[in-house]
């Protein structure tokens, strides 16, 4: 399954702490989560927000990945939204099919 996450970092924290947190999690083998393939990890050039695109077998793997970051530095992440995702070229035909079914 493909998952996308949108997250915001607390602007009151030093952004260089991101590297420190990552090193801590990686040294303890908590991140990246086993079985999760990270497709993209992007941070905005301003405003301390970003997106992550990951492929995983189940929701538990994705939940573990987001929780270790939050537990490593409480308050560092202020917003996190994660959802399963579909390629838009597959989603549009699905929407059209459902709309057609609803009309009949």
C-alpha angles and dihedrals in degrees: 000000000000119000132187125199130193116198140173126208123219106261090212091068123082106257090218087071087076090076092047092051092047092050091050093050094044093048089054090046091238093122134078090034113236111260095019118116112205109215097174139001112183131176123195117245088236140017097039100260133122150160134242125201115198140168118217140160094232146008093251091068091052092046091051091051094053095041096054089058092050094046093047091062115009112214094020093106112049099177131024125173120177129179141162110261140206133202107262091232088062097039096055095057089046091054091048092049092050092048090052091049091051092053094053 
